[in-house]
Structure formats: C-alpha cells, structure tokens
Amino acid sequence: MNKVTAIAPSNIAFTKYWGRKDEVLRLPANSSISMCLSNLLTTTTVEFSDKYTKDEILLNGQTPKDIETERVIKHLDRIRKLANPPAGGLKAKVSSENNFPIAVGLSSAASGFAALTLAASKAAGLNLSEKQLSILARQASGSACRSIPSGFVEWLDGNTSETSYATRIFPADWWKIADVVAIVSTVRKEVPTSIGHTAAQSSPFMALRLSRMKEKNKLVKRLIKERNFKEFGEFVEQEALELHTIMLTQYPPLIYWTPGTLTIMKLAGVWRAEGLPVYFTINTGQNIHLICEQENVGAVKAKLQELKEVKEIIVNTPGEGARLSQNHLF
C-alpha cells in the first residue's frame, strides 16, 4: 500500500466552538468562524501494510498516552470502514510531528487529526472531497474539521453528520492580519478540551450565549469582509472572554489561565492605549494569540520579547489548509 504524508495547520477561532449537541458525532452547539495558521503545523505519515501486526502510533518520536493512542486507532478504524480491501483489513503505522507544543491550548488536536484524516484516507485508497474530509475529521476532533479548508473558514453546526462541516469563506490572502502566539507555559492541560465540552451546558450563561451566536457569526463575517480591524479586534477579544466566562461558570469549572496569561491580556489594552492596535484571543488553554495587522508584527514581537513570562513567540499569517507532502517521516 502507499505511504502518504499530510501537513495540516492549527486554527484560531474568532467565534468559539464550545459545547456539543451530539457527543458521538461531535456536532457543535453553534457554528464558528476561524482562520488557519501558517506556522502551527502537524506533519503526519501513514502506511497501511500487512507487515504490521498492530497499529503503531508515534507522536513526536514517542508512543503517546493510552487515551491518545486509542483516539488515533478509533479514527483509523473509521477510515478502514470506508476503505475497500486490502486497506480495510490492514494495520497502520502512523508517525506525527508538531512544530509547536501540544495540549497547551494551541489546538494541536485540530492540526493533528486533520493531517491524520488526509494522510490515512489517501493511504487507504480513498479519494475524498474537501467536504467529506472535513466531516470525517470532525468525528475525531471537532475543530479538526476547520483545518481542512484554507484561509478563513466557517464550520456549520448542522443537525446531522452530513450537514456539519467546514468551508472556506475567504482565501488566505484576503486580509493581511497576523496571529502572534505568545507561549507562556508548555505544561499540558489537566483537563482536555474534549472533556471540558461535556459540562458546557451546566453554565447558567450557556443558553444566553447560544441565543446570540448566529448574529455574532454574521457580524464577524461582515467585519472580515470589510477588513474592519478595530471592530474585528474588539469583537474577538470579547468573544474569547465570553468563552472563558462559560468555562469559569460551568461545573466543574475550567480555569486554564496562568499568571502569564493574565499579564498579557491586561497588557494588550495598555499597548492599544499607547497606539499599537493589537487584540488578544485565547483558546481552551493558557497561551495567548495576539491579533494584529501584519505591518505591526515587529512591534508586537518587540513588546513580547520584553516579558519574562513569554517563553516562545510564533508568528502566523492566514494559512493553507490540509495538504499532501512528499517528505515522509519514515
């Protein structure tokens, strides 16, 4: 069988996915708008072969924890079920490498499962459309479906598996904005995102949030279309704070922020007051995404380099979605 390698980006959501209306199919409680990131990438090589007696999984050169291995094998099983013989009956070797820290709120599951979906489906002889790949990736990790298309992306919530997928709304070169990631901690999250979702409905504010999401998605699409940076920045900052309000008030509560997270959140407002247009957003973790126009990346980096809390800075522009590569990992 073929050995296939895929590269997929992480993504940053401008309107957030939190809570699910179907746990098995990972149908989100609401639609969301995101952007693929040019420099947070997972590369994954997959080979189905009769030389393997069991599925072999490597993540950054090591065997992942049991729960992560099981999740990968479960996804391989989904793909084997779709494939014709011989791939349908074969075990696989999977090697995956990230160029950024995993399980720290940078959506490594999104890039990881998007890359796995493309590489494994191709290796199994399947030739799926972008929509089919997005539907398949969603079943492994909800936000992975947003890493299949390129550029600015909308994930439709849908009420069935076939109607919940991500689609490109603007190409990567539509808007010269950047996402400067400030890594303040590489300690793995104690509560994985996939577990946190299950308690979302226990927040007393969740129903109010869901009642407003259609309007919010419509608004953020308009702001991207108009390239209205100031209103867009204000919007994404508020939306990130709303997401964390839900997490703080659900039971059990999720508190992902660290002192370093809070320091940069507060400084973003100070920097704006000094004349640097930059806004923060945060996923389900402790690390911060600073959104600015590309012409201001140097100034934002300079501010971050002064902070002892910042361990690493990764600059992203709007990026390509999942794609194939000839550079195999084994």
Summary of the structure (lengths in Angstrom):
residues: 330
radius of gyration: 19.2
end to end distance: 14.4
largest distance: 62.9
contacts: 1193
relative contact order: 0.20
helix: 42%
strand: 25%
